[in-house]
Amino acid sequence: MTSPLFDNVKRSINFDLHYGDGLQWICTGLFGLLIIPALAVSFVFAFAYFLMLPLYTYLKKKYVAPRRGIAKVRIDPMPKSIFLGTGLAILYALIILGGGYWAYKNNYEGIPMLTFSVTLLLLVAGTWTYYTLNEWDGKHPYPIMERILFLLVILCLPLSNYSMLHLAISWGIYSLFNIVMGCWQFRRFIINNPVIDHEE
Amino acid sequence: MKNEDDLKLNEIDRVIHEPARLSIMIHLSILQEADFTYLLYRTKLSRGNLSVQLQKLEGVGYIKIEKKFVKRMPRTMVSLSEKGKEALDHYRKHILEVLGMPGVESEDSPLP
């Protein structure tokens, strides 16, 4: 069944469950920050990723669940949607890795770089569209701010002649933005939602 | 002017038609399951009111309630039953039909 009311509630629930506590944005920011030292200094930094999931789970259980409770969104039971989702994820990864390698081999210049950039932009635009239609409650400013910042990072890249240092700094700023927004959202969630000690 | 029978208002499912229960049903139609705490968090109902509404919905078979203990703390998991899904879908269609029926509008109606 579908109607504007149901769709609005669904988007609100999806946004609240996935992003309402801010932890997802903190993880996104930490993930982004770790990429820079992992690529530039030592791959050992990448092992910090394995600490993020237990930390995320701990914070969810300790601080979020006692205030919000537990809920699972209904998933489309049709298997083709699972195959479609998995297939798209694999395609996404291949395009990013393959296109990035192709651009790297051509010194990030010319047709390969242009093709890679356009493909990336199309993938990002598609992801944003899906997110807006399914997971944004229409009120929170994060998606708008995040997209503006992301576009600024992308648009400034040609101005710096595709300098890797510029890209690293821009990516660092984008990651810090996510961490700050995530911490602000987490603090707001904690303040606005007291712990519910007992069910009944 | 049409009377209530013509508008089929008496056929509206009064169990779902109450705002608190309608809110619960809409949330459960989107969620596979939710615990009591989550429903408190989303619906902003009081603890007692939510308990009463859940009992009424369970009484007519629209929801399923499963009580279990997690680390010696009670946890109530709620989900929509098949009967509840059909009832909610029927209620939605019925309300839209009532609101869209000719003759509902009058000279004072804000509807175009």
Boltz contact constraints between the chains, C-beta under 6 A:
constraints:
  - contact:
      token1: [A, 1]
      token2: [B, 89]
      max_distance: 6.0
  - contact:
      token1: [A, 1]
      token2: [B, 92]
      max_distance: 6.0
  - contact:
      token1: [A, 9]
      token2: [B, 26]
      max_distance: 6.0
  - contact:
      token1: [A, 10]
      token2: [B, 30]
      max_distance: 6.0
  - contact:
      token1: [A, 13]
      token2: [B, 30]
      max_distance: 6.0
  - contact:
      token1: [A, 68]
      token2: [B, 41]
      max_distance: 6.0
  - contact:
      token1: [A, 69]
      token2: [B, 35]
      max_distance: 6.0
  - contact:
      token1: [A, 69]
      token2: [B, 37]
      max_distance: 6.0
  - contact:
      token1: [A, 69]
      token2: [B, 38]
      max_distance: 6.0
  - contact:
      token1: [A, 69]
      token2: [B, 41]
      max_distance: 6.0
  - contact:
      token1: [A, 70]
      token2: [B, 35]
      max_distance: 6.0
  - contact:
      token1: [A, 70]
      token2: [B, 38]
      max_distance: 6.0
  - contact:
      token1: [A, 71]
      token2: [B, 31]
      max_distance: 6.0
  - contact:
      token1: [A, 71]
      token2: [B, 34]
      max_distance: 6.0
  - contact:
      token1: [A, 71]
      token2: [B, 38]
      max_distance: 6.0
  - contact:
      token1: [A, 72]
      token2: [B, 32]
      max_distance: 6.0
  - contact:
      token1: [A, 72]
      token2: [B, 33]
      max_distance: 6.0
  - contact:
      token1: [A, 73]
      token2: [B, 31]
      max_distance: 6.0
  - contact:
      token1: [A, 74]
      token2: [B, 32]
      max_distance: 6.0
  - contact:
      token1: [A, 196]
      token2: [B, 37]
      max_distance: 6.0
  - contact:
      token1: [A, 199]
      token2: [B, 36]
      max_distance: 6.0
  - contact:
      token1: [A, 199]
      token2: [B, 74]
      max_distance: 6.0
  - contact:
      token1: [A, 199]
      token2: [B, 76]
      max_distance: 6.0
  - contact:
      token1: [A, 200]
      token2: [B, 51]
      max_distance: 6.0
